[in-house]
Amino acid sequence: MVHEGSAVIANPYTIYKLFDRRSLRRYVRKIDENTCVYCGNKGESTDYIVPPSDGGIRSPKNMCCVCMSCKKSTT
């Protein structure tokens, strides 16, 4: 998580997560300027590039902003 940018090391015994789920999604939408990475329309949601169920991690580097149409078509 530290390598992916979603946590920081405070000391040798403590690691802090930088985002909860809601703030992580807001941050990803902000990075992608609320624009769907698939079609270029307004993005209202986020999606994982590699889903956690397939070994992906919850970090900004593994997420992108998507519109609801594209999100429905990728599932």
Buried (B, 14 or more C-beta within 10 A) or exposed (E): BEEEBBBEEEEEEEEEEBBEEEEBBEBBBEEBEEBBBBEEBEBBBBBBEEEEEEEBBBBBBBBBBBBEEBBEEEE
